[in-house]
Amino acid sequence: MANEQEMELHAKMINDQMKMARKLSSIKHKIVVMSGKGGVGKTTVSVNLAFALAHQTKKNIGILDADVHGPNVPKMLGLEGMRPEVEDKQILPIYLPLGDGYGIKVMSMAFLIEPDTPVIWRGPLVSGAIEQFVRDVDWGELEYLIIDMPPGTGDEALTIAQKIPGIDGSIVVTTPQEVALLDSRKTVNFSKQLNLPVIGIIENMSGLICPHCGKKINLFKEGGGEKAARELEVPFLGRVPIEPKLVEDGDAGIPFLKEAKDSESAKAFMDIVKNVIEKVEKQRPG
């Protein structure tokens, strides 16, 4: 009996993996955005990366909000209160059009629960929800799927790294101070141990641009992310400073690349996006 149950579980696992692979075959590139700790601006990076990629490629980009306990992607895209539809037993992601025939497709736990409701789940339930977001969501054809990971290297990160086939690599977001850098090093090593290529490190909140004089103030120092990348022998993608406009845009549900495209932060981020595209396309041509 035990052997039969094991065989059934194994068959189900293989079937689920095949279904997952078929589902993701129409997605050209898959990138996970990670951080060793919360509060470093990981979701801001994910949202603006998707926004920039959509405009650069003129194709549809997806965002999978895998941070089940703190799903903030809808807030940052102005999609709060939306509810996905179900068609032919498939969940349709929320679609944000950005241009003629292209935009951003989003799936998040925030679409399925009432505002301010905490998700009090143990690890297996969270991992199961993330799997369902991939397997049972009709993503359609995407040029890139950006997976906004929860902070740290726990069950959710393992689920995504091990069960989503064909991930191009990880982008690690950090801030310059030493405490954040210690965690980012762990995240880079986590990726390496799972044979997940590290596309590079982004140093976020790298200085404050004064709204009055335009000078840069190094609140959290500068250069730590680049130093970590050098020590860990992974690419350094660039650094993004803080500007008050970015905070306002995030609260208003507007990607800062849309409303503050001439800011120092936006210019820095666009250089980062070019680096990301170059590295990903070089890894997986065609």
Beta strands, then each sheet from edge to edge (+ up, - down):
strand 1: 27-34
strand 2: 61-65
strand 3: 85-87
strand 4: 90-92
strand 5: 94-99
strand 6: 102-108
strand 7: 142-148
strand 8: 169-174
strand 9: 198-209
strand 10: 216-217
strand 11: 236-242
sheet 1: 5+ 6- 2- 7- 1- 8- 9- 10+
sheet 2: 5+ 6- 2- 7- 1- 8- 9- 11-
sheet 3: 3+ 4-
end
